[in-house]
Amino acid sequence: MSDPPVEARQASWLTAPASVRVQYALVPVPRLSLQTVARRSGVHPDLIRRFVALGLVEAERDAYGGLVFEPTAPAALARVQRLRTGLCLNYASIGLVLDLLDRISLLEAALRRAGTRSDIPPWT
């Protein structure tokens, strides 16, 4: 059985669903190491590992198995620390509060995009 002509192969690639296509970033996304995040945030690396395990801060693994973070990770850690010290919340409660705050931000953004105004000022 022979291979399909080049034109047929190209046409099938162009019509392939987006989930099948491989996309590459034109600019590499900067990632921060665990030590860099710890230094910038003033939080001990072991505590950061605990926050990652609890799902309070997002991190990925690099090729060597080390944690790498988005550039916004120090701000996320500061948010967790503020909730912990300011409101005396335990870690389970902090996760719930963070989820609710993110949801409120999404809803407020949707209202702003829709142009809906209310007489009540935003809570933030």
HELIX and SHEET records of a PDB file:
HELIX    1   1 VAL A    6  LEU A   14  1                                   9    
HELIX    2   2 LEU A   34  SER A   41  1                                   8    
HELIX    3   3 PRO A   45  LEU A   54  1                                  10    
HELIX    4   4 ALA A   73  LEU A   87  1                                  15    
HELIX    5   5 TYR A   91  ALA A  114  1                                  24    
SHEET    1   A 3 LEU A  32  SER A  33  0                                        
SHEET    2   A 3 LEU A  67  PHE A  69 -1                                        
SHEET    3   A 3 GLU A  60  ARG A  61 -1                                        
END                                                                             
